[in-house]
Amino acid sequence: MKKSKRILAVLMIATFCLIGTACFFGGSASNTQSSYIANEEEIAAAVEVLGTELSVMKVSIDGAIYSFPMNVQFLLDEGWTFPEEILSEVDPYPAYTETMGVTMIRMDGEQEKEISIVLMNESAEKIPVGEAMVTTYSADRYQKHKMILPGGLTWASSIEDVKAAYGEPTTEGSTGSEDTFMNTILTYDYDSGSVRIGFKTENGETKMTGVTFFNH
């Protein structure tokens, strides 16, 4: 029961993020600059580590490899911080479920970037935030993260590109609105977790706009 409640809470928060206009994400859909699209050399270097299978639950973000599951400490070591008051400890589950969606920020040159994560502490006591597990991790194109998925897919990849690389998704859905952050969501479920890839149609082209990893 504890595990099922945890999964339900995580999925509710993540689904809201994916179909909402912004949720944790910043920026607007009108931002179509391509400076955050990885080049061929960067893609080739990342794929050497990532491989071609999405089921490995890895992604390259701004040159760093993120592998799931992971602790918050990895993000702290990569320079990510909490934007307002410093979150130093995490309450044990289920006390923390009401506020487990957290935004983290990092300066990239003069630009402030954001990611959203969901934290989990399944112990009986408070723990340092660095020891908490990241059960959900989300990045989006409008924050200009230079993102590379296994197989070399980037924000420039289409729905067809994703299906060609990873096969048919477990589920494919539409948000039913052109005003949302994403119009279409492909979900790939694996034993180790799930990956949701969102797309937005702009100027007649449908491109990837967001990626969310879930730990089971």
N, C-alpha and C positions, 0 to 999 in steps of 0.2 A: 504493500500500500504506500509506504514511504517513497519508494522509487517511482511508482506511477504518478503520485502527486507532484514529485519533482519534475518529471518529464512533462506533465500537463502544464505546469507553471511556466516552464521554459518555452514550450511551444506557443503558449498564448502570447507571451511577450514578443517572441521572435516573429510570429505571424503578424502581430500588430505593426511591428517595425516594417515588415516587407510590404504591406498593403497600404500603409499610411503615407501621408505626403512628405514627411521628413523623419519623424521619431527621433532617434539619436543623431541622425545624419544631418550635416549642414549643406549649404550650397543650394543652387537652384538648377532645374532641368535645362535652363538656357545655356549653361556653361558647357561648351562643346570643344574646348581647347584640347589638343592632342599631345601636349608635353608630357603627360603621364602615361602614354602608350609605350610599352617597352619595345626596344628595337630588336633586330634579329640577333645581335650579339648577346644582349641581355637575356633574351628568351632561351638561346642555346645553352648559356651558362646555367640558367635556372633549371632547365629540363634535365641536365646531368644529375641534379640532386633530387628533383621532384619525380622524375620518371614520367610515365604516361597515364597512370591509373589514378582516377579521382579518389578511389577507395583508400588510398594511403593517407588521406586526410592531411595533406600538406598544401601550403600556398606560399608564394614569394611575394612579400610586400615591401616595396622600397628597398629591395636588395637583400632583405633578411628572410630566412626560411622559418615559417611558423608551422609547427607540427602539433597535431591535436591527438590526445589531450595534453594540456600544459598547465603550469602554474602561473599565477599573476607575476611572479618574480621575473619570468622571461620578458614580459612586457616592460617591467620597470627597468630591467637591464638594457633594453632597447631604447630607453629614453622616454617612454610613455609615462605620463603623470595624471593624477586626478585634478580636474580644472579648478574646483572651488576649495572646499575644505579637504585636507588630506585624509584619506581613508586609511587608517592604520591597522584596524582590526575588523574581522568579519564574525558576526554572530553565528552560532550554530543553526543549522536547518532545524525547524522551519521558520524560526524567528526572522530570518533575513529575507524570506521570499517576497515580501512586499516591496523591497527596494533593491533587488539583486541586479537590475539593469543599470549599468554604470557607463558613463562616457569617460574616455581617456583622451588626452591631447598630447601632441608633440610638435615642436617647431621644426620645420624643414626649410632651412634658410629663413626667409621672411614670412613664410606661410605657416599658419597654424592648421594642423590636420587633426581629425578626430577618428576614433574607432568606437564601436560599442561592444561591450562584453557583458556576459551574465556570470556572476560569481556563485560558487557553492562551497559551503563548509558543512561537511557531513559528520564532523566530530561532535562531541558533547560539550566542548568548551569553545570560547572565542579563540581565534588564531590570528597571527599576523597576516595582513592582506596578501603578502607575497606567497604565503603557503596555500591560499585559496585556489581552488580549481577554476579554470575558465571553461564553463560548460557550453557557452555560445560565444562566437566571435564573428563580428560583422564589419565589412569594409565596403565603401561605395565609391563609385567613379567620380562623383561630384566633389569629393574631398581630394581628388587628384593623387590618390595612392597609385603608385606604379605596381600593378598587380599582375602576377603570372600564375596560372594554374597548371597542374600536370598536363603534359602534352603541348605546352606552349600557348595556351589560350590566354587572351588578354581582354581588356575592355572593348577592343575593336572586334571581338568575335561575335558572331550571330548565333541565333538559336540553332540553325543548321550546322554551324561549326561545332557547337557543343554536343549535339546529338551524334555527329560523325566521330567525335573523339571519344565519347563516353557511352554511346548507345542510347536507346530510348530511356527517358527518365521513369522513375517509379510513379510519379504523378506530374501532370502538367496543368496549370491553372491560369486563369485570367482574373485580374482584379476588377474588371468590368468598368473601369473608368480611365479616361485619358489624363486626368489631373493628378493621378497618384504617382508616387515615386517609381513604381514599376507597373507595367501592363501585363507582363507574363512571368510566371515563376515555374522553373523546372526543379523538381526535387529528386535527388538521388539518395536512396536509403541503402546503408551497408551495415554489417554487423558491428562495426566500430563507431558508427555515427551516421549523420546525414549531412548533405550539402544542398543548399538551396541557391539557385542562380537566377537572378532577376534581370529582366530586360525592359527597355523603354523604347517606344517608337517615336522618333523625332525626325522631322523633315523627310519622311518617307523611308527612313532606315531604322531597323530594330537592332539595337546594340546592347551588350551587357552593361548593367548599371550597378549591380550589387551582388555580393557573395556572402553567405552566412554558413558557418560550420557549427554543427551541433554534436556534442559528445553524448553517447548513450550511457 
